[in-house]
Amino acid sequence: MAGGTSGEVRAVHEGTLRRQSARESSARTYARALPIVPVRARGLTIEGADGRRYLDCLSGAGTLALGHNHPVVLEAIRRVLDSGAPLSVLDLATPVKDAFVTELFRTLPPGLAGRSRVQFCGPAGTDAVEAALKLVRTATGRTGILAFTGAYHGMTAGALAVSGGAPDVQVTRLPYPQDYRCPFGVGGPHGAELAARWTESLLDDPKSGVPLPAGMILEPVQGEGGVIPAPDAWLRRVRRLTADRSIPLIADEIQTGVGRTGAFWAVDHSGVTPDVMVLSKAIGGSLPLAVIVYRDDLDVWQPGAHAGTFRGNQLAMAAGTATLAHVRENALAERAAALGSRMLRQLAELRHAFPCVGDVRGRGLMIGLELVDPDADHGASRPVPLAGDTGDAAGLDSGGTGGTGGLSGAAVRPEPARTPSPAAPELAAAVQRECLQRGLIVELGGRHASVVRLLPPLTISDEQATAVLDRLTDAVAAVARHHQSHGPHQQRPACPAPHAG
């Protein structure tokens, strides 16, 4: 910190961390893996109390679409503060709220903006998920919800119930398609087709034990689940399945929205229009804000049926308006698509260079590297379609109710290709530590916390992206060397604290 000796700076850093450990809840998460004390930040860069600088690819878990303290966000906040306007107004109408809703509706997918209602839930995304579940249950008169394996929708009771880790008798879990760890062992379009058919069969089989649900909730890209993008054709198929059966489709765009995946909303990639969109994180421009946007025919709530004290955060709405407009006017979603593709291509080379990198995947600036144990026995074969089977992505799009496209009737046979190696969360944690040593902040996710995640701001420059990739590559190389030299079953020594510099 400016004005102090290195010893004084270190004392502030260590003292703050020590008091946090002594006084804060054991439930704290990020602070355990990232022992830093941020004191200043701008764009991609954070400066800690120890004087070190870090490239922040956590971005407030995706909250900071424009990075830290972007000038347009700061100016929007200052205007509200200088105007003398009230800062919290419950659900009263204000010019600040009106401007936010106008800008938000300008960005919505075609087919939704013209017939939408918005509900301010605040302050967190999990509150919006709760509102969305309550909305569809009220509108349909039904209770059950369809959700997906690996999902993450928040930490309150209802949101936890539809997330991947908590059971609930009213929630039916469906397979989410993925290539690397396909639940059906095939991956690609065939695996996605099987996932869609599973859902269709479950809904149409009178003996499935699953009554017609109140709604289906999904993430267009599973974030905490391991950065798994939904195939566009599968998402279109799911949209038809739900529409044909009058099941409201809820798209959770809390982390994927506002340009993150290379489109303003992740559902835009597939051309799907959901019935309900759950929005938070980046829409508040770094401040707490959460809303649901939904079709007007679902708006059957009575006054007061869903409320909350902090629905009227004027600073968040002003910051959100500035963020939404800046992303839209400067084509930052398109920028995220182009830069994200380049970063993914470069990171894909790590799979060939380091056996401990099992998969590299993502969409836009939502990127993940899955770390695996390269020494485990994983030589078993996996089933693949017989030659001549015509099932492909077109099968997903051709299959309505009772459709016969895709894998219908296709036999399978084992292929000599190897199945994925077991997840290695200890290696992922080691990569995260090595990144921090090199001044790079990354997040972990995935089913086994084995996925290193990158969520840089959409404003990241080409030069900064190169620095991020260089530091991450160096960190992976260091972990791979250590794993190779010490053997797969020897515990890695604790990583020393970040050095000053």
Number of C-alpha atoms within 10 A of each C-alpha: 18 8 7 10 10 13 10 13 18 17 14 16 20 17 12 15 16 11 10 13 14 10 8 9 9 9 7 10 9 13 12 12 15 15 15 24 19 16 12 15 18 14 22 24 20 23 20 20 21 24 21 17 19 21 25 27 26 22 26 17 19 27 25 28 32 28 26 23 17 20 13 17 24 16 15 20 20 14 13 18 14 8 8 8 15 13 13 15 16 15 17 9 10 14 11 19 22 13 15 24 16 12 18 19 18 15 16 18 18 14 13 20 18 13 13 19 18 17 19 23 28 23 23 20 28 25 25 29 32 21 24 27 22 17 24 28 19 17 16 17 11 15 17 21 26 22 25 21 20 22 27 23 30 20 15 13 13 20 22 20 22 30 26 18 12 12 13 15 8 15 21 21 19 17 19 24 28 22 20 19 14 18 17 18 18 21 19 16 23 25 26 32 28 22 22 23 25 13 18 20 13 18 19 15 11 10 9 10 10 17 18 18 24 23 26 26 25 23 27 25 24 26 27 23 20 26 25 25 22 21 22 21 23 25 23 17 25 23 19 19 21 20 14 11 13 14 22 26 25 26 26 30 26 28 31 30 27 31 27 31 30 28 22 24 24 29 26 17 16 15 14 21 20 22 25 28 27 28 29 33 27 31 29 30 32 25 22 22 30 28 26 28 25 26 19 15 11 18 16 13 12 7 7 7 11 14 15 14 13 19 22 25 24 27 28 27 28 26 28 31 26 26 26 24 18 16 21 18 9 10 16 23 23 20 21 26 20 14 20 24 18 15 19 21 13 14 22 17 13 19 16 11 11 17 16 27 27 23 20 22 20 23 23 26 30 29 26 27 28 28 30 23 21 21 15 12 11 13 12 12 14 17 17 20 17 13 10 7 14 16 19 18 20 15 23 30 20 14 19 17 15 10 14 15 19 25 21 15 10 14 12 15 12 12 14 12 12 12 18 20 21 17 23 20 22 17 25 28 20 21 27 26 24 24 23 25 19 20 23 24 28 25 23 24 20 23 16 17 21 24 33 25 29 25 27 32 27 30 18 20 13 12 8 15 19 13 14 25 16 14 20 25 18 16 22 24 18 16 22 21 13 14 20 13 10 12 12 14 8 9 10 15 7 8 10 9 11 17 12 12 8
